[in-house]
Every structure is written in structure tokens, then in C-alpha cells.
């Protein structure tokens, strides 16, 4: 049904679903490598970590349907080069986390902070390799962003139709060497990109928010 929703109808649905209890780690673990499916490790509780915030931002496409904005990191970056991510970054001293997500979005893809409506937060998660605690927020903007305007931190950006987030066939698995071991990594396949790691885990919880039946899918790994 979501594929038939206007942006206004989708907005109402998202606000309603975000006001309900979150599916949390269980939903995130649907798209996590096996080694990451440890509640205590994934939790931000009692972690001495750097804090960062990201924004899952929906916007209307030309046909009036909702799309989720994603960015591609430049290949030359020292961390997460070439990977797909949400706009976001490190929290500044004294800054509220939702303000971090909005500020970083404006800095990275030039969407004015004043045009962004933050409607809620998803479950924060800890990223062991980088020692970051990531706080995801969900927002809406009423106009389509200019996809040609990006900062040095963003090589490109693209949109994913909201209803495609909940399609089981968009989930796949690849094998990658991590810490000297061959491991199966679940990912979302969109626009020719493999979206995995923390971004995929956040997208998985977002998919469960949009459609609770997402939780009924068998985990890939």
C-alpha cells in the first residue's frame, strides 16, 4: 500500500508509526553480520565512545511519492570510503544530538536546516571498529533536494522509494574478510550499491517501523 501513498499520506503514516514503541535491536539485527548480533555490544549503554548523529530523511519525488535520501562517501576518505551512508557526523560540544543530524545534513548536502522536520529517533547503536555511538533520527523535507549539490564529504546522493525498503528481494549477502575471517555480510541492494553495516541496520529498523511484518522475515545470516 505504501507505494500508492502520496507524500502527505506517507508523512502521516510515518509520524504515527514513529510515535509507537520502536522495534529496536531485533529489527536492526535482521541486517547485521552474525558477529554483531550481540545486544550488549550493539548497545550504547556504558560505552566510552565518540557520539555521532545521522538523519534518515524522506523527501517527495517528482511523482509525489516518498523517497529516502542516501549519500555515497568519496573513495579518497580514510574511513568508510565509497560506502553508502546517511548524512550525519560527529556531535559538537554542547550540541543536542538531533541538532547534530540536521546541521550535518545541511553541511553535507546543502538542505537548509530550517526546512527539515525531525519527527523522531530510532535506536542508537555502537560501532566497535570506530568506537562511535551513532544516534539515528528520522526527518521529512517537503521539497526534492538538488541532487547535484554536495560537499567534499559526499561523492553522490540518491533516493530509495519508501516502499522498496520493505521488499524482501532487496536483501542479499556477500562474503567479506573481517578480522582475518571470512564472514557473511547482509546488505540492501539499491541503485547498484551494496548498503551494509550500520547504515543497513538502521534501514532495517526503519523498514520495521514502516511495516511490522518485516520482523517476520527470516534473517539472512
Secondary structure, DSSP 4 states (H G I P E B T S, - for coil): -GGG--HHHHHHHHHHHHTSPP-THHHHGGGS-GGG--HHHH--TT---EEEEEEEEEEE-TTS-EEEEEEE--TT-SSSTT-EE-EEEEPPTT--HHHHHHHHHHHHH---GGG-EEEEE---EEETTTTEEEEEEEEEESS---TT---TT-SEEEEEEGGGGG-GGGEEEEEEEETTEEEEEEEEEETTEEE-HHHHHHHHHHHHHH-GGGGGSPP--
